[in-house]
Amino acid sequence: MTPHPLRLARHLGRDVPETLAARLLAEARFADRIATLFPEGEPLGDPDARIAAMDMTALDRLALRAGAVIHADRLLREIRGPVIADWTARFGADALALARAHADLALARPETALAEEDGRACLGAWIAALPPAAKARLSLLWPDEDAVPTPGDAVFRDHGPVVIRRLAEAV
């Protein structure tokens, strides 16, 4: 797990600029020393360990896929070509295929609910369900605590982790 440069800069001290922290993170020779600054805690089981090992790009992609799955009922009901093309452009063909395959995890969401936000809420619910040490370590990927995804609606607190874990096992 590589912390966000801003988190490393704050950890090292207030005089360390984020740009220097980013350069330290980019240097392989410092990786082991930086890792010791942020202890692992208790090991996670599978698939949580695989998810926790993902970088920000992979976590963002997983959240996007979760949003598509949450809104799978809308996707499966849709017959208008331009709307389906828009969903494909927003989420990618692979995410839509996962949404179809895991449509049993879809939730009845208001038409105004954004799939991207709902996917981020699923990721936030998964993070919230982790043991405290793992949650704290994983939150280092974001620049600050306010940027870490949160469960949002109560409906995601139990359902979100299920979606995230199932999708992690599927990809």
Contacts in CASP RR format, 6 or more apart in sequence:
PFRMAT RR
TARGET T0000
AUTHOR 0000-0000-0000
METHOD contacts of the structure
MODEL  1
MTPHPLRLARHLGRDVPETLAARLLAEARFADRIATLFPEGEPLGDPDAR
IAAMDMTALDRLALRAGAVIHADRLLREIRGPVIADWTARFGADALALAR
AHADLALARPETALAEEDGRACLGAWIAALPPAAKARLSLLWPDEDAVPT
PGDAVFRDHGPVVIRRLAEAV
1 35 0 8 1.000
1 38 0 8 1.000
1 52 0 8 1.000
1 53 0 8 1.000
1 137 0 8 1.000
1 138 0 8 1.000
1 140 0 8 1.000
1 141 0 8 1.000
2 25 0 8 1.000
2 34 0 8 1.000
2 55 0 8 1.000
2 141 0 8 1.000
3 11 0 8 1.000
3 25 0 8 1.000
3 34 0 8 1.000
3 38 0 8 1.000
3 140 0 8 1.000
3 141 0 8 1.000
4 140 0 8 1.000
4 141 0 8 1.000
4 142 0 8 1.000
4 143 0 8 1.000
5 18 0 8 1.000
5 19 0 8 1.000
5 21 0 8 1.000
5 22 0 8 1.000
5 25 0 8 1.000
6 18 0 8 1.000
6 21 0 8 1.000
6 143 0 8 1.000
6 144 0 8 1.000
7 140 0 8 1.000
7 142 0 8 1.000
7 143 0 8 1.000
7 144 0 8 1.000
8 16 0 8 1.000
8 21 0 8 1.000
8 24 0 8 1.000
8 25 0 8 1.000
8 34 0 8 1.000
8 37 0 8 1.000
9 16 0 8 1.000
9 17 0 8 1.000
9 18 0 8 1.000
9 20 0 8 1.000
9 21 0 8 1.000
11 37 0 8 1.000
11 38 0 8 1.000
12 21 0 8 1.000
24 30 0 8 1.000
24 34 0 8 1.000
25 34 0 8 1.000
38 137 0 8 1.000
38 140 0 8 1.000
39 133 0 8 1.000
39 137 0 8 1.000
40 133 0 8 1.000
40 137 0 8 1.000
41 133 0 8 1.000
41 134 0 8 1.000
41 137 0 8 1.000
42 131 0 8 1.000
42 133 0 8 1.000
42 134 0 8 1.000
43 49 0 8 1.000
44 52 0 8 1.000
44 130 0 8 1.000
44 131 0 8 1.000
44 134 0 8 1.000
47 165 0 8 1.000
47 168 0 8 1.000
47 169 0 8 1.000
48 130 0 8 1.000
48 134 0 8 1.000
48 165 0 8 1.000
50 168 0 8 1.000
51 59 0 8 1.000
51 62 0 8 1.000
51 126 0 8 1.000
51 164 0 8 1.000
51 165 0 8 1.000
51 168 0 8 1.000
52 130 0 8 1.000
52 134 0 8 1.000
52 137 0 8 1.000
52 138 0 8 1.000
54 62 0 8 1.000
55 141 0 8 1.000
56 141 0 8 1.000
59 123 0 8 1.000
59 141 0 8 1.000
62 123 0 8 1.000
62 164 0 8 1.000
62 167 0 8 1.000
62 168 0 8 1.000
62 171 0 8 1.000
63 116 0 8 1.000
63 119 0 8 1.000
63 120 0 8 1.000
63 122 0 8 1.000
63 123 0 8 1.000
63 149 0 8 1.000
64 91 0 8 1.000
64 95 0 8 1.000
64 116 0 8 1.000
64 119 0 8 1.000
65 91 0 8 1.000
65 94 0 8 1.000
65 95 0 8 1.000
65 98 0 8 1.000
65 99 0 8 1.000
65 167 0 8 1.000
65 171 0 8 1.000
66 118 0 8 1.000
66 119 0 8 1.000
66 122 0 8 1.000
66 123 0 8 1.000
66 160 0 8 1.000
66 163 0 8 1.000
66 164 0 8 1.000
66 167 0 8 1.000
67 91 0 8 1.000
67 99 0 8 1.000
67 115 0 8 1.000
67 116 0 8 1.000
67 118 0 8 1.000
67 119 0 8 1.000
67 122 0 8 1.000
67 163 0 8 1.000
68 75 0 8 1.000
68 87 0 8 1.000
68 91 0 8 1.000
68 95 0 8 1.000
68 96 0 8 1.000
68 98 0 8 1.000
68 99 0 8 1.000
68 115 0 8 1.000
69 98 0 8 1.000
69 99 0 8 1.000
69 102 0 8 1.000
69 103 0 8 1.000
69 105 0 8 1.000
69 106 0 8 1.000
69 163 0 8 1.000
69 167 0 8 1.000
70 105 0 8 1.000
70 106 0 8 1.000
70 107 0 8 1.000
70 109 0 8 1.000
70 115 0 8 1.000
70 118 0 8 1.000
70 119 0 8 1.000
70 122 0 8 1.000
70 163 0 8 1.000
71 99 0 8 1.000
71 106 0 8 1.000
71 109 0 8 1.000
71 113 0 8 1.000
71 115 0 8 1.000
71 118 0 8 1.000
72 99 0 8 1.000
72 100 0 8 1.000
72 102 0 8 1.000
72 103 0 8 1.000
72 105 0 8 1.000
72 106 0 8 1.000
73 103 0 8 1.000
73 106 0 8 1.000
73 107 0 8 1.000
73 108 0 8 1.000
74 109 0 8 1.000
74 111 0 8 1.000
75 84 0 8 1.000
75 87 0 8 1.000
75 96 0 8 1.000
75 99 0 8 1.000
75 100 0 8 1.000
76 99 0 8 1.000
76 100 0 8 1.000
76 103 0 8 1.000
78 84 0 8 1.000
78 87 0 8 1.000
87 96 0 8 1.000
88 96 0 8 1.000
90 115 0 8 1.000
90 116 0 8 1.000
91 99 0 8 1.000
91 115 0 8 1.000
98 167 0 8 1.000
98 170 0 8 1.000
98 171 0 8 1.000
99 106 0 8 1.000
101 170 0 8 1.000
102 163 0 8 1.000
102 166 0 8 1.000
102 167 0 8 1.000
102 170 0 8 1.000
105 159 0 8 1.000
105 162 0 8 1.000
105 163 0 8 1.000
105 166 0 8 1.000
107 118 0 8 1.000
107 155 0 8 1.000
107 159 0 8 1.000
109 118 0 8 1.000
118 156 0 8 1.000
119 163 0 8 1.000
120 149 0 8 1.000
121 149 0 8 1.000
121 150 0 8 1.000
121 151 0 8 1.000
121 152 0 8 1.000
121 153 0 8 1.000
121 156 0 8 1.000
121 160 0 8 1.000
122 156 0 8 1.000
122 159 0 8 1.000
122 160 0 8 1.000
122 161 0 8 1.000
122 163 0 8 1.000
122 164 0 8 1.000
123 149 0 8 1.000
123 164 0 8 1.000
124 148 0 8 1.000
124 149 0 8 1.000
124 150 0 8 1.000
124 151 0 8 1.000
124 152 0 8 1.000
124 156 0 8 1.000
124 160 0 8 1.000
125 151 0 8 1.000
125 152 0 8 1.000
125 156 0 8 1.000
125 157 0 8 1.000
125 158 0 8 1.000
125 159 0 8 1.000
125 160 0 8 1.000
125 161 0 8 1.000
125 164 0 8 1.000
126 160 0 8 1.000
126 161 0 8 1.000
126 164 0 8 1.000
126 165 0 8 1.000
127 135 0 8 1.000
127 138 0 8 1.000
127 139 0 8 1.000
127 148 0 8 1.000
127 149 0 8 1.000
128 135 0 8 1.000
128 150 0 8 1.000
128 151 0 8 1.000
128 157 0 8 1.000
129 161 0 8 1.000
130 138 0 8 1.000
139 145 0 8 1.000
139 148 0 8 1.000
142 148 0 8 1.000
151 157 0 8 1.000
151 160 0 8 1.000
END
